[in-house]
Amino acid sequence: MMKPLELHDIFQFGCSANVPCFNECCRDLNQFLTPYDILRLKNHLALHSSDFLNRFTTCHIGPGTGLPVITLKMTAESDFKCPFVTPNGCRVYPDRPASCRMYPVARAVSRSRETGQRQEHFMLIREPHCRGFEQGASQTVEEWLHAQGLIPYNRMNDRMMEIISLKNQFIAGALDQRSAGIFHLACYDLDTFRNRIFNEGLLESIGLHQTILDCIQSDDTALMQVGLAWIKDMLFGRKMPSDPSIIEP
């Protein structure tokens, strides 16, 4: 059952090892990973982005978007569990994916045709197996978003939605091989993207401001913002800024 919610609506939910269904939602599922999910997970595990992708994920073309989509590999020999779940809970909990943080709330974003302003929409997901609704304190949706650390996830995921919107407007079907490679590199394989910038001169022709270059040497979130702008430039002809305004704080 799904119930529409507003930002200030109140619901009760809690999840801990004391809940009878603990860890049940961490198996037999299609866990999609956003670019920002991958950024956080590969850093938590201290892995190069290529190593993380090879070890823990699969890639396929999304039937709805025609874009490369990354999903987490479930452990087939262990009841198709998430590779990060343990009897004591999630071993990557501080950097768990946005969909795990958001549950039992779902979020969608649209833009007003009249004003161009972003509009958020929320739903409460009530699944029969989940006993979390018998636990925890009551909170508003807004309080839940802050408590679960979702603000940076939502900010970066909304940038990704802009890419999907442009794709739907300008390119029908799946991307060609070159475009898919650009998308995969800048969205998912950030460490390889950084290496190609600094060791192969990938963005040399754009003339990025030195402040940006200094920042993306070590800041993965800034690097992802540069990557998404590069995708807009290369795939949709939206000229990429070369000054520091490309990176939001």
C-alpha positions as CSV (number, residue, x, y, z in Angstrom):
1,M,0.0,0.0,0.0
2,M,1.2,3.5,-0.8
3,K,-0.1,6.6,0.8
4,P,0.7,10.2,-0.5
5,L,2.5,12.4,2.0
6,E,3.4,16.1,2.2
7,L,6.7,17.3,3.6
8,H,5.2,18.2,7.0
9,D,3.0,15.1,7.4
10,I,3.7,12.8,10.3
11,F,4.3,9.0,10.3
12,Q,5.7,6.5,12.8
13,F,8.6,4.2,11.9
14,G,11.7,2.7,13.3
15,C,14.2,0.0,12.3
16,S,16.7,-1.8,14.6
17,A,17.9,-5.3,15.5
18,N,14.9,-5.5,17.8
19,V,12.4,-5.4,15.0
20,P,11.2,-9.0,14.1
21,C,11.7,-8.4,10.4
22,F,15.3,-7.0,10.8
23,N,17.4,-7.6,7.6
24,E,14.4,-9.1,5.7
25,C,14.4,-6.1,3.3
26,C,18.0,-6.6,2.5
27,R,17.5,-9.7,0.2
28,D,15.8,-10.7,-3.0
29,L,15.6,-7.2,-4.5
30,N,16.8,-5.1,-7.4
31,Q,18.9,-2.5,-5.8
32,F,19.6,0.3,-8.2
33,L,22.6,2.5,-7.4
34,T,22.7,6.2,-8.3
35,P,26.1,7.8,-9.2
36,Y,26.2,9.4,-5.7
37,D,25.4,6.0,-4.1
38,I,28.5,4.6,-5.9
39,L,30.6,7.5,-4.8
40,R,29.8,7.0,-1.2
41,L,30.1,3.2,-1.2
42,K,33.4,3.0,-3.0
43,N,34.9,5.6,-0.7
44,H,33.5,3.8,2.4
45,L,35.2,0.5,1.2
46,A,38.4,2.4,0.2
47,L,38.1,1.0,-3.4
48,H,38.9,2.4,-6.8
49,S,35.6,3.1,-8.6
50,S,36.5,0.5,-11.2
51,D,37.2,-2.2,-8.6
52,F,33.9,-1.4,-6.8
53,L,31.9,-1.7,-10.0
54,N,33.6,-4.9,-11.0
55,R,33.2,-6.6,-7.6
56,F,29.8,-5.5,-6.5
57,T,27.7,-4.4,-9.5
58,T,26.2,-5.2,-12.8
59,C,25.4,-2.8,-15.7
60,H,22.5,-2.9,-18.1
61,I,20.6,-0.5,-20.3
62,G,17.5,0.9,-18.6
63,P,14.4,0.1,-20.7
64,G,12.7,3.3,-19.8
65,T,15.7,5.7,-20.1
66,G,18.0,4.0,-22.6
67,L,20.9,4.9,-20.2
68,P,23.4,2.6,-18.6
69,V,22.0,1.5,-15.2
70,I,24.0,0.0,-12.3
71,T,22.5,-2.5,-9.9
72,L,24.1,-4.2,-6.9
73,K,25.0,-7.9,-7.2
74,M,23.1,-10.0,-4.8
75,T,24.8,-13.0,-3.2
76,A,23.3,-16.0,-5.0
77,E,24.7,-18.6,-2.7
78,S,23.3,-16.8,0.4
79,D,19.5,-16.3,-0.4
80,F,20.2,-13.4,-2.7
81,K,21.2,-11.1,0.1
82,C,22.8,-7.7,-0.2
83,P,26.6,-8.2,-0.2
84,F,26.8,-5.7,2.6
85,V,24.3,-7.1,5.0
86,T,25.5,-9.0,8.2
87,P,23.5,-10.6,11.1
88,N,24.1,-7.3,12.9
89,G,22.9,-5.1,10.1
90,C,24.5,-3.1,7.3
91,R,28.3,-3.0,7.2
92,V,28.2,0.2,5.1
93,Y,25.4,1.8,7.0
94,P,27.0,5.4,7.2
95,D,27.2,5.4,3.4
96,R,24.2,3.1,2.5
97,P,22.3,4.0,-0.7
98,A,19.6,6.6,-0.9
99,S,16.8,4.1,-1.4
100,C,17.8,2.3,1.8
101,R,17.9,5.6,3.7
102,M,14.6,6.8,2.3
103,Y,12.5,3.7,3.1
104,P,9.6,3.6,4.0
105,V,9.3,6.9,2.2
106,A,9.5,7.2,-1.6
107,R,10.4,10.5,-3.3
108,A,9.8,11.7,-6.8
109,V,10.6,15.1,-8.4
110,S,8.9,17.0,-11.1
111,R,9.3,20.6,-12.5
112,S,6.4,23.0,-13.0
113,R,5.9,23.9,-16.6
114,E,4.7,27.3,-15.6
115,T,7.4,28.3,-13.2
116,G,10.2,25.8,-13.8
117,Q,10.4,25.2,-10.1
118,R,11.2,21.8,-8.7
119,Q,8.3,20.0,-6.9
120,E,8.8,17.1,-4.5
121,H,6.3,14.3,-4.1
122,F,6.4,11.7,-1.3
123,M,4.7,8.4,-0.7
124,L,4.6,6.2,2.4
125,I,5.2,2.5,1.5
126,R,3.5,0.0,3.8
127,E,4.6,-3.6,3.0
128,P,2.9,-6.5,4.8
129,H,6.2,-8.0,6.1
130,C,7.5,-4.7,7.6
131,R,7.1,-4.4,11.3
132,G,8.9,-1.1,11.5
133,F,5.6,0.8,11.7
134,E,5.1,-0.6,15.2
135,Q,8.4,0.8,16.3
136,G,10.2,4.2,16.8
137,A,9.0,7.7,17.2
138,S,6.7,9.8,15.1
139,Q,8.3,12.4,12.8
140,T,7.5,14.5,9.8
141,V,8.8,13.6,6.3
142,E,11.1,16.6,6.5
143,E,12.5,15.4,9.8
144,W,13.0,11.9,8.4
145,L,15.0,13.3,5.4
146,H,17.4,15.2,7.7
147,A,17.7,12.3,10.2
148,Q,18.6,9.8,7.5
149,G,21.2,12.1,5.9
150,L,19.3,12.4,2.6
151,I,19.9,16.0,1.8
152,P,23.2,15.6,-0.1
153,Y,21.9,12.4,-1.8
154,N,18.7,14.1,-3.0
155,R,20.7,17.2,-4.2
156,M,23.0,15.0,-6.4
157,N,20.3,12.6,-7.5
158,D,18.2,15.6,-8.7
159,R,21.2,16.6,-10.9
160,M,21.1,13.1,-12.4
161,M,17.4,13.5,-13.1
162,E,18.2,16.6,-15.2
163,I,20.4,14.3,-17.3
164,I,17.6,11.8,-17.7
165,S,15.2,14.6,-18.7
166,L,17.5,15.9,-21.4
167,K,18.0,12.3,-22.7
168,N,14.3,11.9,-23.0
169,Q,14.0,15.2,-24.8
170,F,16.8,14.8,-27.3
171,I,17.8,11.2,-27.8
172,A,15.3,8.4,-28.5
173,G,16.2,4.8,-27.5
174,A,19.6,3.6,-26.2
175,L,22.7,5.7,-26.4
176,D,25.3,4.8,-29.0
177,Q,28.5,3.2,-27.8
178,R,30.5,6.4,-27.5
179,S,27.8,8.3,-25.7
180,A,27.2,5.4,-23.3
181,G,30.9,5.3,-22.5
182,I,30.9,9.0,-21.7
183,F,27.9,8.6,-19.5
184,H,29.3,5.5,-17.7
185,L,32.7,7.1,-17.1
186,A,31.5,10.5,-15.7
187,C,28.6,9.1,-13.7
188,Y,29.9,5.8,-12.3
189,D,33.7,5.4,-12.7
190,L,34.9,8.6,-11.1
191,D,38.4,7.5,-10.3
192,T,39.1,6.6,-13.9
193,F,37.4,9.9,-15.0
194,R,39.8,11.8,-12.7
195,N,42.8,9.9,-14.1
196,R,41.8,10.7,-17.6
197,I,41.4,14.4,-16.8
198,F,44.8,14.8,-15.1
199,N,46.9,12.2,-17.0
200,E,45.3,12.1,-20.4
201,G,44.1,15.7,-20.8
202,L,40.5,14.7,-21.2
203,L,38.9,18.1,-20.5
204,E,41.9,20.1,-21.7
205,S,40.0,21.8,-24.6
206,I,37.4,23.2,-22.1
207,G,40.0,25.2,-20.2
208,L,38.8,24.5,-16.7
209,H,39.7,27.2,-14.1
210,Q,42.6,26.2,-11.9
211,T,40.3,26.5,-8.9
212,I,38.2,23.7,-10.3
213,L,41.2,21.5,-11.2
214,D,42.5,21.9,-7.6
215,C,39.2,21.0,-6.1
216,I,38.5,17.9,-8.2
217,Q,41.9,16.5,-7.4
218,S,40.5,15.2,-4.1
219,D,36.8,16.1,-3.9
220,D,34.7,13.4,-5.5
221,T,31.4,15.3,-5.2
222,A,32.9,18.3,-7.1
223,L,34.3,15.9,-9.7
224,M,30.8,14.4,-10.2
225,Q,29.3,17.8,-10.7
226,V,32.0,18.4,-13.4
227,G,31.2,15.0,-14.9
228,L,27.5,15.7,-15.1
229,A,28.2,19.1,-16.8
230,W,30.5,17.3,-19.2
231,I,27.8,14.8,-20.1
232,K,25.4,17.7,-20.9
233,D,28.0,19.3,-23.1
234,M,29.0,16.1,-25.0
235,L,25.6,14.5,-25.4
236,F,23.2,17.4,-25.5
237,G,25.2,20.4,-26.6
238,R,24.7,22.3,-23.3
239,K,28.0,24.3,-23.1
240,M,30.0,23.3,-20.0
241,P,31.1,26.3,-17.8
242,S,34.8,26.5,-17.2
243,D,34.6,28.8,-14.2
244,P,34.0,27.8,-10.5
245,S,30.3,28.3,-10.8
246,I,30.1,24.8,-12.1
247,I,30.6,23.5,-8.6
248,E,27.9,24.1,-6.0
249,P,29.0,24.1,-2.3
